[in-house]
Amino acid sequence: MNPIIALLKEQNVNDKQIKEVFEALTENPIMAMNTVQQLGIPQDKLQALMMLLMQNPDLIKEAVDELGLDFSKVEQAKKTLQP
């Protein structure tokens, strides 16, 4: 299992919420951080999750694939964030 998904499940985030997080990540990575912060994850675990998300974009792709979402939206979002 993807470590990001595993961390979310450890914090009792349900499958629907996990899918919502990754849908948000594929549509707008900046706004997705707000979604993640609203899950009620303790600060230390939230910080670890944020580090995983920011430092390992390949893990996001793996999770998106594992959840059956469209990764091309992530690529589009990355292009809009680049100067």
ABEGO torsion letter per residue (X at the ends): XBAAAAAAAAAGBBAAAAAAAAAAAAABAAAAAAAAAAAGBBAAAAAAAAAAAAABAAAAAAAAAAAGBBAAAAAAAAAAABX
